[in-house]
């Protein structure tokens, strides 16, 4: 597949390769390189890491996106006496590329980095776009910076190591790209999505690249990528990250579609099609209704709040996103109960 160019504060390419580490070595040249990777990735793929590179091993999952993990990692960078010509390579899922990118943005006020996403969600979403960050107790991704990588290397051979749960969870982000923009993605999901996975990945990355290139710092258009994420992030945190990001987002997508149906003109036909697609992917459909008050409070701490109001991306039709705010707590609860509350 041909590379996809992303234009932001710098222009870089998403490169499709069958040997990510060889490609990374070519990009690194003579630079001093640090690989940031979680324990599970080191256990599975560490033998393929170039031995001359410094390895910083971090925790798995969202635990690595903590201030404690960040501090330990950046102290190791400083102890190695790396200068501004170094290169950080993040190898792992979305949490790892978020952390590696934020390390790169912070160390010496900014060094180059390369993303090698190993999960489907990382490939189509987290590694693309230059958003980096950490979680706080108050909420997800409340610390961060916009700092684009020098390149993103997509090596689909990593997907063979994914569990079915992680693969399906990653498909939530793929489906989202179809809901907000490229509706042909929805056709491909409905038509044996596993056989169409390569094209689905390419099309999803293309959607994100177009949006990010038009609005790097989320002043307007890029906000559409948050469809399903306002409640999704709240559920992810509420579940203490026992749910995968995509599993939580799938619930958020169902909720956002119900809001769209009630307030943004989404037809019942399109509402049903969205939910059927999520069913086809065997993605989560219900969450305890007793959690609503806590979820609402978490959403009030979301970074997407505007002027004290919770702001949602909704749809007027599949592929046609819009915005929604000034919805009462009672209306939000009603949509929650009608869509995913059990």
FENNORPE-V348756 format. One record per residue. N is the residue number from 1. RES is the residue in one small letter. PSI is psi in degrees with one decimal (none if undefined). Layout:
# FENNORPE-V348756
n	res	psi
N	RES	PSI
N	RES	PSI
This chain:
# FENNORPE-V348756
n	res	psi
1	x	143.2
2	x	150.6
3	x	154.6
4	x	127.7
5	x	134.5
6	x	126.7
7	x	117.1
8	x	-128.4
9	x	-15.8
10	x	160.9
11	x	134.3
12	x	167.8
13	x	144.2
14	x	113.8
15	x	129.6
16	x	124.6
17	x	158.9
18	x	7.5
19	x	84.8
20	x	-37.1
21	x	-36.3
22	x	-42.9
23	x	-40.9
24	x	-39.5
25	x	-38.3
26	x	-40.5
27	x	-34.5
28	x	-34.9
29	x	-126.6
30	x	8.0
31	x	154.2
32	x	131.0
33	x	139.8
34	x	128.6
35	x	126.8
36	x	121.2
37	x	144.7
38	x	163.6
39	x	-42.0
40	x	-36.1
41	x	-39.0
42	x	-41.7
43	x	-37.3
44	x	-38.0
45	x	1.9
46	x	-30.7
47	x	-20.9
48	x	-11.5
49	x	134.9
50	x	126.3
51	x	-21.5
52	x	-9.4
53	x	143.5
54	x	134.8
55	x	127.3
56	x	112.5
57	x	130.7
58	x	174.6
59	x	163.6
60	x	158.6
61	x	-154.5
62	x	-14.3
63	x	-29.4
64	x	-17.4
65	x	44.4
66	x	161.5
67	x	-35.1
68	x	-45.4
69	x	-43.3
70	x	-46.1
71	x	-44.6
72	x	-43.2
73	x	-43.5
74	x	-28.5
75	x	-35.6
76	x	-36.4
77	x	-45.7
78	x	-40.2
79	x	-30.0
80	x	-4.0
81	x	44.4
82	x	142.1
83	x	-173.0
84	x	-9.9
85	x	1.3
86	x	170.2
87	x	129.4
88	x	132.3
89	x	119.0
90	x	120.1
91	x	108.5
92	x	-163.9
93	x	-166.8
94	x	-34.9
95	x	-38.2
96	x	-43.6
97	x	-31.1
98	x	-46.1
99	x	-47.9
100	x	-40.7
101	x	-38.1
102	x	-35.8
103	x	-44.6
104	x	-37.5
105	x	-29.8
106	x	-38.1
107	x	124.5
108	x	31.4
109	x	20.5
110	x	115.3
111	x	169.2
112	x	152.4
113	x	158.3
114	x	137.7
115	x	129.3
116	x	88.4
117	x	136.7
118	x	-4.8
119	x	160.2
120	x	-43.3
121	x	-38.1
122	x	-40.1
123	x	-42.9
124	x	-11.3
125	x	-73.9
126	x	-37.9
127	x	-11.6
128	x	129.4
129	x	-13.0
130	x	4.1
131	x	128.8
132	x	159.2
133	x	174.6
134	x	163.8
135	x	151.7
136	x	167.0
137	x	-32.9
138	x	-22.3
139	x	174.2
140	x	136.9
141	x	36.9
142	x	-12.5
143	x	137.2
144	x	-179.4
145	x	154.2
146	x	112.4
147	x	97.8
148	x	147.6
149	x	167.2
150	x	-26.5
151	x	156.1
152	x	127.0
153	x	116.3
154	x	111.1
155	x	100.9
156	x	-10.2
157	x	-24.0
158	x	-28.2
159	x	-20.6
160	x	-19.6
161	x	-6.6
162	x	145.0
163	x	160.6
164	x	-34.3
165	x	-46.3
166	x	-35.8
167	x	-46.9
168	x	-39.6
169	x	-40.9
170	x	-28.7
171	x	-16.9
172	x	-39.7
173	x	-33.3
174	x	-49.2
175	x	-40.4
176	x	-41.8
177	x	-32.5
178	x	-37.2
179	x	-36.4
180	x	-15.8
181	x	-77.1
182	x	92.9
183	x	-11.8
184	x	-25.0
185	x	-38.5
186	x	-39.7
187	x	-41.8
188	x	-33.9
189	x	-44.3
190	x	-25.3
191	x	72.9
192	x	71.3
193	x	-31.8
194	x	-37.8
195	x	-19.8
196	x	15.7
197	x	-41.2
198	x	-44.4
199	x	-35.3
200	x	-40.8
201	x	-47.2
202	x	-46.6
203	x	-37.6
204	x	-43.1
205	x	-39.6
206	x	-39.6
207	x	-50.9
208	x	-39.5
209	x	-41.8
210	x	-44.6
211	x	-47.0
212	x	-39.4
213	x	-30.0
214	x	-24.2
215	x	82.3
216	x	-44.1
217	x	23.8
218	x	45.7
219	x	-23.5
220	x	-81.1
221	x	-42.7
222	x	-22.3
223	x	-24.8
224	x	-23.0
225	x	-12.3
226	x	6.0
227	x	123.2
228	x	-8.0
229	x	-21.6
230	x	-53.2
231	x	-34.5
232	x	-46.6
233	x	-37.7
234	x	-42.9
235	x	-41.2
236	x	-47.7
237	x	-43.5
238	x	-35.1
239	x	2.6
240	x	36.4
241	x	23.5
242	x	-24.0
243	x	142.6
244	x	157.0
245	x	-47.8
246	x	-32.7
247	x	-41.2
248	x	-40.4
249	x	-37.0
250	x	-40.9
251	x	-41.1
252	x	-34.0
253	x	-40.7
254	x	-41.3
255	x	-46.0
256	x	-35.4
257	x	-37.5
258	x	-42.1
259	x	-41.8
260	x	-41.2
261	x	-41.5
262	x	-34.7
263	x	-15.1
264	x	6.2
265	x	7.9
266	x	131.8
267	x	157.8
268	x	-35.4
269	x	-45.5
270	x	-35.5
271	x	-48.1
272	x	-37.6
273	x	-42.2
274	x	-49.0
275	x	-32.3
276	x	-37.6
277	x	-42.8
278	x	-34.9
279	x	-41.2
280	x	-36.8
281	x	-0.7
282	x	43.0
283	x	154.2
284	x	139.6
285	x	-16.1
286	x	151.4
287	x	146.4
288	x	127.3
289	x	-25.9
290	x	-13.4
291	x	-7.0
292	x	-47.5
293	x	-37.9
294	x	-39.4
295	x	-40.6
296	x	-41.4
297	x	-40.3
298	x	-41.9
299	x	-30.4
300	x	-16.5
301	x	5.0
302	x	144.3
303	x	-11.9
304	x	2.7
305	x	143.3
306	x	117.8
307	x	35.4
308	x	4.5
309	x	139.7
310	x	129.9
311	x	132.7
312	x	144.5
313	x	129.4
314	x	-177.5
315	x	139.0
316	x	-18.7
317	x	163.0
318	x	127.2
319	x	1.1
320	x	87.8
321	x	155.2
322	x	-167.8
323	x	156.1
324	x	130.9
325	x	-174.7
326	x	34.1
327	x	133.5
328	x	158.8
329	x	-36.4
330	x	-40.2
331	x	-39.1
332	x	-44.4
333	x	-40.4
334	x	-44.9
335	x	-36.1
336	x	-47.7
337	x	-34.8
338	x	-22.5
339	x	-53.7
340	x	-10.0
341	x	136.1
342	x	none
